[in-house]
Amino acid sequence: MTPPGDFLTGKDVGLVDCSLAPKLYHLDVAVGKFHPETHKKLTGDGNAYPGLNGYMESVFAQEAFKSTRYPAEVILWGWEEHRKATGEGKGCAV
């Protein structure tokens, strides 16, 4: 049974939402940059995950999240450095 509301435990943001939001934000930013076709499938028109996208919109809209998240450029810089160090993105499976 799913609790009513926009968040995992109901109407109010909980600790699990605070833990999951940054991870989803990294996913959104990094997949958007490095795998745009996959990102389009996840978030574009007719996407197969409307519940996930609605949840992400709700949690990303929280003032506490907006005021503490890293800028997308910083996240991309970190993932680019990781990809350089591990050789990902050069024909390797990610």
C-alpha positions as CSV (number, residue, x, y, z in Angstrom):
1,M,0.0,0.0,0.0
2,T,1.4,3.4,-1.0
3,P,0.9,6.3,1.5
4,P,-0.9,9.3,0.1
5,G,1.2,12.2,-0.9
6,D,4.1,13.3,-3.0
7,F,6.8,11.7,-0.9
8,L,7.9,8.2,0.0
9,T,6.4,8.3,3.4
10,G,3.4,10.4,2.7
11,K,2.5,14.1,2.5
12,D,5.7,15.4,4.2
13,V,9.3,15.1,3.2
14,G,11.1,12.5,5.3
15,L,14.7,11.4,5.9
16,V,14.4,8.8,3.1
17,D,13.5,11.5,0.7
18,C,16.4,13.7,1.9
19,S,18.7,10.7,1.3
20,L,17.3,9.8,-2.1
21,A,17.0,13.3,-3.7
22,P,20.7,13.9,-4.2
23,K,21.2,10.5,-5.8
24,L,18.3,11.1,-8.2
25,Y,19.7,14.5,-9.0
26,H,23.1,13.1,-9.9
27,L,21.3,10.5,-12.0
28,D,19.3,13.1,-13.8
29,V,22.2,15.4,-14.5
30,A,24.8,12.7,-15.4
31,V,22.5,10.6,-17.6
32,G,21.3,13.8,-19.3
33,K,24.9,14.6,-20.2
34,F,26.5,11.2,-20.9
35,H,23.5,9.2,-22.1
36,P,20.9,11.6,-23.6
37,E,18.9,8.9,-25.4
38,T,18.5,7.1,-22.1
39,H,17.6,10.3,-20.3
40,K,14.9,11.0,-23.0
41,K,13.4,7.6,-22.4
42,L,13.3,8.2,-18.7
43,T,11.9,11.7,-18.7
44,G,10.6,12.6,-22.2
45,D,7.1,12.5,-23.5
46,G,5.5,9.2,-23.1
47,N,8.1,8.1,-20.6
48,A,7.6,4.8,-18.8
49,Y,8.2,6.2,-15.3
50,P,5.6,8.9,-14.6
51,G,5.6,8.1,-10.9
52,L,9.4,8.5,-10.7
53,N,9.3,11.7,-12.6
54,G,6.5,13.1,-10.5
55,Y,8.4,12.2,-7.3
56,M,11.6,13.8,-8.7
57,E,9.7,17.0,-9.5
58,S,8.2,17.1,-6.0
59,V,11.4,16.5,-4.1
60,F,13.5,18.8,-6.4
61,A,11.0,21.6,-5.8
62,Q,11.7,21.6,-2.0
63,E,13.4,24.8,-0.9
64,A,15.9,22.8,1.3
65,F,16.9,20.8,-1.7
66,K,17.2,23.8,-4.1
67,S,19.3,25.7,-1.6
68,T,21.8,22.9,-0.9
69,R,22.3,21.1,-4.1
70,Y,25.5,21.4,-6.1
71,P,25.2,23.2,-9.5
72,A,25.0,20.8,-12.4
73,E,28.4,21.9,-13.6
74,V,30.1,20.6,-10.4
75,I,28.3,17.3,-10.7
76,L,29.3,17.0,-14.4
77,W,32.9,17.9,-13.5
78,G,33.1,15.1,-10.9
79,W,31.6,12.5,-13.3
80,E,33.9,13.6,-16.1
81,E,36.9,13.2,-13.8
82,H,35.7,9.8,-12.8
83,R,35.2,8.7,-16.4
84,K,38.7,9.9,-17.3
85,A,40.3,8.1,-14.4
86,T,38.4,4.8,-15.1
87,G,38.4,4.9,-18.9
88,E,34.7,5.0,-19.1
89,G,33.1,6.7,-22.1
90,K,35.8,5.4,-24.5
91,G,33.9,2.5,-25.9
92,C,33.7,0.7,-22.6
93,A,30.3,-0.5,-21.3
94,V,29.1,1.9,-18.6
